[in-house]
Amino acid sequence: MDSPRRKIVDDFLPLLLVYNDGTVHRFINPPHVPPSLSSTPSSKDITLSPPSSSSSNPLSARLYLPSSSPAKLPILLCFHGGFFCVGSAFSAAHHRFASSLSSLSPSLLLSVDYRLAPEHPLPAAYHDAWTALQWLASHSTGLGDEHWLTLHADFNKIFIIGDSSGGNIAHYLAMKAGREGLPNGVTISGVIVIHPFFWGSDPMADNLVWSHEDRIGSRLWKFVYPDSPGGLDDPLLNPCAPGAPDLAGLGCSRLLVCVAEKDPLRERNLKYYEAVRDSDWVGEVELYEVAGEDHVFHVLKPEAETSKMMMKRLVSFINKSIDTTKQSHETDIESITNQSHIDTESTTKQSHESDIESITNQSHIDTESTTKQSHEADIESITNQSHIDTESTTKLSHEADIESITNQSHKAEEE
């Protein structure tokens, strides 16, 4: 029983209790499990940034590498759930999920242990997430200090995935990357939001208006982000709120929204999916809904058939993007090959036409030459004939003159 001097001031069961002395008692606070270089996939804990003026602890993450592969691997930047106040990248449940996804994809997976409220109220977690994404993108030149990334990562295939508050973070990163871009021209291939923690001042179909401000979603946001400039309609919490940034600005090529039938966040997740679908965003959005399941069931019940099916869906989404990239590459090769054939055919055709033109020109030349030769021959023949005729005429005339003279001579003698 609590002492008179120690009282509960905030009750967020089943997540945590907050006492008047500032103590936070987390009920969802599983022990950490260590990484392992000898398991499949291999895993190790790394530091993304050192302690700073805003945090006495470094920003840490766990990196997973599946069995060695000659090909470069896609990269998954992963954020755990817990409504910004519980959970860890190093917990047994999240470690199991991250290991499975890394192996089945297969992909390099970087799971970020972002700071939690109330010790570090928002926007601390958002800042940590952005730092992690920039750190990841900085390795795309091959000069980063993490050799697993420089040796094995394909920076043309970066995905961001998160559940609950992690899904909220994934959306935040996609919007921020769309506005500001990433180092070295890196882009985000796909984003997966699983049961994302979205809320708002407007009660949805399953919310009672009179109790909406008292619902845990409303109370939690005020607890984890007491200085939120927009309150329950802060675009970070309600991306569909009036005046929120246009969802056409999402900085990724593809988006998968995962929804659970019994999740209290279901209606808001569906609204988000529909808003993205109906926006002017040029990417491809997909919806995956699981019947009969509740919030983050895939982490809490990993052996359930629905969890296994969902894992397959996540892998399919990632591999579809990879296949699309491969098909695009093959299409480029085919296009180049076809263009080469066209160029070859064009060259052959031009060569053929050139040969025909050459033959035709040669024929014209030969014809002209023959005609000219024939004409010259005719002229020569006529000239020769003229000479012959002239000589013949001259000869006849000469003979006639001789005959005339002879006859004249004979006549004179007779006289």
C-alpha positions in Angstrom: 0.0 0.0 0.0 1.3 3.5 -0.9 2.5 5.7 1.9 0.5 8.9 2.7 3.4 10.9 1.2 3.5 8.9 -2.0 0.3 9.1 -4.1 -0.6 8.2 -7.6 -1.1 11.3 -9.7 -1.4 9.6 -13.2 -3.0 6.2 -13.8 -2.4 4.8 -17.2 -3.1 1.1 -16.5 -2.2 -1.3 -17.9 0.9 0.7 -19.0 2.2 2.6 -16.0 1.5 4.6 -12.8 3.0 8.0 -12.0 3.5 9.1 -8.4 3.6 12.5 -6.9 7.3 12.2 -6.2 8.0 11.7 -10.0 8.5 8.0 -9.8 7.2 6.1 -12.8 6.2 2.5 -12.3 6.0 0.7 -15.6 4.0 -2.5 -15.7 5.0 -3.2 -19.3 8.7 -3.2 -18.7 10.1 -6.6 -19.8 13.7 -7.4 -19.1 16.3 -6.7 -21.9 17.8 -9.6 -23.8 21.3 -9.5 -25.0 22.3 -9.4 -28.7 24.2 -12.4 -30.2 26.8 -12.7 -32.9 26.4 -16.5 -33.0 22.7 -16.6 -33.7 20.7 -16.3 -36.9 20.4 -13.5 -37.6 23.5 -12.1 -35.9 22.8 -9.0 -33.8 24.8 -6.4 -32.0 24.1 -3.2 -30.0 25.6 0.0 -31.4 25.7 3.7 -30.6 24.1 6.2 -33.1 25.0 9.4 -31.3 26.8 10.2 -28.0 25.3 11.8 -24.9 24.2 15.4 -25.4 22.9 18.4 -23.5 19.4 17.1 -23.9 20.2 13.5 -22.9 22.8 12.0 -20.5 22.5 8.7 -22.4 23.7 7.9 -25.9 21.2 7.0 -28.6 21.5 3.3 -29.0 20.1 0.7 -31.4 20.3 -3.0 -32.2 21.5 -4.0 -35.6 20.5 -7.4 -37.2 22.4 -9.1 -40.0 20.9 -12.3 -41.6 23.0 -15.2 -42.9 25.7 -14.0 -45.3 24.5 -13.3 -48.8 26.5 -12.3 -51.9 23.8 -9.8 -52.7 23.2 -6.5 -51.1 20.4 -6.4 -48.6 17.5 -4.0 -48.0 17.5 -2.0 -44.8 14.7 -1.8 -42.3 14.7 1.1 -39.8 12.4 -0.2 -37.0 10.6 1.5 -34.1 9.0 -0.4 -31.3 5.6 0.5 -29.8 4.5 1.5 -26.3 2.7 4.8 -26.7 6.0 6.7 -26.3 6.2 5.8 -22.6 6.9 2.0 -22.4 8.8 -0.6 -24.4 12.4 -1.0 -25.7 14.3 -2.1 -28.7 16.1 -4.6 -26.4 13.0 -6.3 -24.9 12.4 -10.0 -25.5 9.2 -9.4 -27.5 10.6 -6.8 -29.8 13.9 -8.7 -30.2 12.0 -11.8 -31.3 9.9 -9.8 -33.8 12.9 -8.0 -35.2 15.0 -11.2 -35.5 12.2 -12.9 -37.4 11.6 -10.1 -39.8 15.3 -9.7 -40.5 15.7 -13.4 -41.3 12.5 -13.8 -43.4 12.9 -10.7 -45.5 16.0 -11.1 -45.5 17.3 -7.6 -44.6 19.5 -5.6 -42.4 17.3 -4.3 -39.6 18.2 -1.4 -37.3 15.9 -1.2 -34.2 16.2 2.2 -32.4 15.9 2.5 -28.6 14.4 6.0 -28.6 13.9 8.0 -25.4 10.6 7.6 -23.5 8.2 10.0 -21.7 7.7 11.2 -19.1 11.4 11.4 -18.4 11.9 12.6 -21.9 8.6 14.1 -23.2 8.0 14.5 -26.9 9.4 15.6 -29.2 12.4 13.7 -27.9 11.5 10.4 -29.5 10.9 12.2 -32.9 14.3 13.8 -32.6 15.9 10.5 -31.9 14.2 8.9 -34.9 15.3 11.6 -37.3 18.9 11.3 -35.9 18.8 7.5 -36.6 17.5 8.0 -40.2 20.2 10.6 -41.0 22.8 8.4 -39.4 21.7 5.5 -41.6 21.6 7.6 -44.8 25.1 8.9 -44.0 26.5 5.4 -44.7 25.3 5.4 -48.3 28.6 6.8 -49.5 30.4 3.7 -48.2 32.4 5.8 -45.7 30.4 5.2 -42.5 31.9 3.6 -39.4 29.4 0.7 -39.3 30.9 -2.0 -41.6 27.8 -4.2 -41.6 26.1 -1.4 -43.5 28.9 -0.4 -45.8 29.5 -4.1 -46.8 26.0 -5.5 -46.9 23.4 -2.7 -47.3 21.6 -1.7 -50.5 20.8 2.0 -49.9 18.3 2.0 -52.8 16.0 -0.2 -50.6 15.4 1.6 -47.3 12.2 0.8 -45.4 10.8 2.3 -42.2 8.5 0.1 -40.0 6.9 0.6 -36.7 3.9 -0.5 -34.6 1.7 1.7 -32.3 3.9 4.7 -31.3 6.5 3.3 -33.6 4.0 3.5 -36.5 3.4 7.1 -35.6 7.1 7.7 -35.7 7.3 6.0 -39.1 4.7 8.4 -40.5 6.5 11.4 -39.0 9.8 10.4 -40.7 8.1 9.9 -44.1 6.6 13.4 -43.9 9.8 15.0 -42.7 11.9 13.2 -45.3 9.4 14.4 -48.0 9.9 18.0 -46.8 13.6 18.1 -46.1 15.2 15.2 -48.0 18.0 12.9 -46.7 21.8 13.1 -46.9 23.4 12.0 -50.2 20.1 11.9 -52.1 18.9 8.8 -50.2 15.2 8.0 -50.6 12.7 5.8 -48.7 11.4 2.9 -50.7 8.5 2.0 -48.4 6.9 2.6 -45.0 5.0 0.1 -42.9 2.7 1.5 -40.2 1.3 -1.2 -37.9 -1.7 -0.1 -35.7 -0.2 3.4 -35.6 -1.0 5.6 -32.6 -3.2 8.3 -34.2 -5.8 10.2 -32.3 -7.7 13.4 -32.4 -10.3 15.7 -30.8 -13.1 14.3 -32.9 -14.6 11.1 -31.5 -14.8 8.3 -34.0 -17.6 5.8 -34.5 -16.7 3.7 -31.5 -16.0 6.7 -29.2 -18.5 8.3 -26.8 -18.4 12.1 -27.1 -18.9 12.7 -23.4 -16.0 10.5 -22.4 -13.6 11.2 -25.3 -11.3 13.6 -23.3 -11.1 10.9 -20.6 -10.2 8.1 -22.9 -6.7 6.7 -22.6 -5.6 8.0 -26.0 -6.5 11.6 -25.2 -4.9 11.4 -21.7 -1.8 9.6 -22.9 -1.0 12.3 -25.6 -1.2 15.1 -23.0 1.0 13.0 -20.7 3.8 12.2 -23.3 3.6 15.6 -25.0 2.4 18.2 -22.5 3.6 21.1 -24.6 2.1 19.9 -27.9 1.2 23.0 -29.9 -1.9 21.5 -31.4 -3.2 19.3 -28.5 -5.2 16.4 -29.7 -5.2 17.8 -33.2 -1.5 18.2 -33.4 -0.7 16.8 -36.9 1.9 14.5 -35.2 -1.0 12.8 -33.5 -3.8 13.5 -36.0 -2.5 13.6 -39.5 -6.0 14.1 -40.8 -6.7 17.2 -38.7 -7.8 20.4 -40.4 -4.7 22.3 -41.4 -2.4 19.3 -41.1 0.3 19.0 -43.8 -0.9 17.6 -47.1 -0.4 13.8 -47.1 0.7 14.1 -50.7 4.0 15.2 -49.2 4.9 11.7 -47.9 8.5 11.0 -48.8 8.3 7.4 -49.8 7.3 5.4 -52.8 5.0 2.8 -51.1 3.0 2.6 -47.9 1.4 -0.3 -46.1 -1.2 0.4 -43.4 -1.9 -2.5 -41.0 -5.2 -2.6 -39.1 -6.7 -5.0 -36.5 -10.4 -5.5 -36.2 -10.6 -5.2 -32.4 -8.0 -2.4 -32.0 -9.4 0.8 -30.5 -7.3 2.7 -33.0 -8.9 0.8 -36.0 -11.2 3.7 -37.1 -8.4 6.2 -37.0 -6.1 3.9 -38.9 -8.7 3.4 -41.6 -9.3 7.1 -41.8 -5.6 7.6 -42.3 -5.4 5.0 -45.1 -8.4 6.6 -46.9 -6.9 10.1 -46.5 -3.6 8.9 -48.1 -5.4 7.0 -50.8 -7.6 10.0 -51.7 -4.7 12.5 -51.6 -2.5 13.6 -54.5 0.3 11.5 -53.3 2.0 9.8 -56.3 2.9 6.6 -54.3 1.1 3.3 -53.8 -0.8 2.7 -50.6 -2.0 -0.7 -49.4 -4.3 -1.8 -46.5 -4.0 -5.0 -44.6 -6.7 -5.8 -42.0 -6.7 -8.8 -39.7 -10.1 -10.0 -38.3 -10.6 -10.9 -34.7 -7.3 -9.4 -33.4 -6.4 -6.5 -31.1 -3.7 -3.9 -30.9 -0.1 -5.2 -31.7 -1.2 -8.9 -31.5 1.7 -9.9 -33.7 4.2 -8.9 -31.0 2.2 -10.3 -28.1 1.2 -13.6 -29.7 4.0 -14.4 -32.2 3.0 -18.1 -32.5 -0.6 -17.3 -33.5 -1.6 -18.2 -37.1 -2.7 -14.6 -37.6 0.7 -13.3 -36.5 2.5 -15.7 -38.9 0.2 -14.6 -41.8 0.9 -11.0 -41.0 4.6 -11.6 -41.0 4.3 -13.1 -44.5 2.4 -10.0 -45.5 5.2 -7.7 -44.3 7.8 -9.8 -46.1 5.7 -9.7 -49.2 5.5 -5.9 -49.1 9.3 -5.6 -48.8 10.0 -8.2 -51.5 7.4 -6.7 -53.8 9.4 -3.4 -53.7 12.6 -5.3 -54.4 11.0 -7.2 -57.3 9.7 -3.9 -58.7 13.2 -2.5 -58.6 14.5 -5.6 -60.3 11.8 -5.5 -62.9 12.5 -1.8 -63.5 16.2 -2.7 -63.9 15.2 -5.6 -66.3 12.9 -3.3 -68.1 15.7 -0.8 -68.6 18.0 -3.6 -69.9 15.2 -4.8 -72.2 14.6 -1.2 -73.3 18.3 -0.8 -74.0 18.3 -4.2 -75.8 15.2 -3.3 -77.9 16.7 0.1 -78.7 19.8 -1.7 -79.8 17.8 -3.9 -82.0 15.9 -0.9 -83.3 19.1 0.9 -83.9 20.6 -2.2 -85.6 17.4 -2.6 -87.7 17.5 1.1 -88.4 21.2 1.0 -89.3 20.5 -2.1 -91.4 17.6 -0.4 -93.1 19.6 2.7 -93.7 22.4 0.6 -95.0 20.0 -1.3 -97.2 18.5 1.9 -98.4 21.9 3.3 -98.9 22.9 0.2 -101.0 19.7 0.6 -103.0 20.4 4.3 -103.5 24.0 3.5 -104.4 22.8 0.8 -106.8 20.2 3.2 -108.2 22.7 6.0 -108.5 25.2 3.7 -110.1 22.4 2.5 -112.4 21.7 6.1 -113.3 25.4 6.7 -113.7 25.7 3.6 -115.8 22.6 4.5 -117.8 23.9 8.1 -118.3 27.3 6.7 -119.2 25.8 4.2 -121.6 23.5 6.8 -123.0 26.4 9.2 -123.3 28.6 6.5 -124.9 25.7 5.6 -127.1 25.2 9.2 -128.0 28.8 9.7 -128.6 28.9 6.6 -130.7 25.9 7.8 -132.7 27.7 11.2 -133.2 30.9 9.4 -134.1 28.9 7.1 -136.4 27.1 10.0 -138.0 30.4 11.9 -138.3 32.1 8.9 -139.8 29.2 8.3 -142.1 29.3 12.0 -143.0 33.0 11.6 -143.8 32.3 8.5 -145.8 29.4 10.3 -147.6 31.6 13.3 -148.2 34.4 11.2 -149.4 32.1 9.3 -151.6 30.4 12.4 -152.9 33.8 14.0 -153.5 35.0 10.8 -155.3 31.9 10.7 -157.4 32.2 14.4 -158.2 35.8 13.9 -159.1 35.0 10.9 -161.2 32.3 12.9 -162.9 34.7 15.7 -163.6 37.2 13.3 -165.1 34.5 11.8 -167.2 33.3 15.2 -168.2 36.8 16.3 -169.2 37.4 13.0 -171.0 34.2 13.4 -172.9 35.0 17.0 -173.7 38.4 15.9 -174.9 36.9 13.2 -177.2 34.5 15.7 -178.7 37.3 18.2 -179.5 39.3 15.5 -181.3 36.4 14.5 -183.4 36.0 18.0 -184.6 
